[in-house]
Amino acid sequence: MQIKNGDFIEIEYIAKIKGTDKIFDLTSESLAKEKGLFDAHRTYGSVIICLGKNQILAGLDKKLEGKESSSSYTIDLTPEEAFGKKDIKLIKVYSTKKFIENKVNPMPGLQVDMDGLIGIIRSVSSGRTTVDFNHPLAGKEVTYEVKINKVVTDVKEKLENFIKFFLNIKDAEVKIEDKKAEIKTKQKIPDELSKFFVKRIAETIDEIKEVKFIL
């Protein structure tokens, strides 16, 4: 079955810097442990995305369109299709004294927060520290090995995925009847977040016209 924009698909993937064995993202827990990349704070396993709705890299999203379900693909992305080109304007120089005053020992490779921006220290010399605020993979070509397991058609499964993706809630109870969805959660969803969530559902899941949150 050929997939198209608006389809919900279940995928597994391994993402590497092109031409190397360096993995920077993956869905397999066993492989993460094998490669020493396991992160106890993240959830592993296949993921469900809605194609064309900015839930993955735009370049990967575009290249998955037209592919077949129950198939595997190797997809290369240019920097422009992945994490962008290096922007020289995002590389800034600070006085090393500023770090010392804040009890930070600056050294290359250290991640730092500078006025709310996260960057990586690239060099320290002559009283100056250079910090790069580009994405760590900016300027890199990357390769995704993607397995498309299936096209998801069950409306409840689509909604449950949306709840996990946008609200980071894994134990919500969902009921759907006559295009009306009732979502029971253990905590109250902030009004602004619930409005955003409902708007995204209306744009993405045609089978649902009304959403109600309950505790």
Residue, then its C-alpha position, 0 to 999 in steps of 0.5 A: m500500500q502506497i502511503k500519502n500525506g495525512d496517513f498515519i504510519e507506524i515506523e522503526y528507524i536508525a539514524k546515522i551521520k551519512g558515511t559513518d556508523k555513528i548513530f544519533d537516534l534509533t527506536s530499538e531498545s536492544l540496539a541502543k543497549e548494544k551500542g551503549l546509547f541506551d537512555a532510561h528516560r526515553t521510550y523505545g519501540s516503533v512510533i506512529i506519525c502522521l505524514g505531512k504534519n511536521q512530526i518528523l524532519a521535513g526532509l524525511d517526511k517528504k521522502l517517505e511520501g509515496k513509499e510502500s507500507s511493510s517495506s524498508y528504505t535507506i533515505d539520505l538527507t542533505p543538511e538543508e533537508a535535515f538539521g540545516k546548514k551551519d549558521i556563522k551568526l550562531i557562533k559567538v565569542y564570550s569572555t572566559k571570565k564570564f564563565i568563571e564568575n558563574k562557577v563554570n570551567p569552560m572546556p571544548g565539548l561542554q554544553v552550556d546555557m547562555d541567556g536561555l540558549i543552549g550551545i556547545i563550547r568549541s574552543v577556549s583560548s586567550g581569555r575567550t570562549t567560543v560557543d556554537f548555538n547551531h544544532p549539533l548536527a547542523g551541516k551534516e548529511v544524515t542517513y535514515e534506515v526506515k522500516i514502515n510497518k503499517v498504515v494505521t487506520d484505527v481512529k482510537e489508535k490515531l488519537e492515542n498516538f496524538i495524546k502521547f506525541f503532543l501531551n506526553i501522556k501514556d495512560a489516558e483513557v479514550k472513548i470515541e462515539d459519533k465522531k466525539a472523543e472523550i479523553k480521561t486523564k489523571q491531571k488537568i490539561p492547561d487550557e492553552l495546551s488543550k486548545f492547541f491539541v484540539k486544533r491539531i486534531a481537527e487539522t489531522i484526524d477527520e474522523i473526530k469532530e469534537v474533543k472533551f477532556i475529563l478527570 
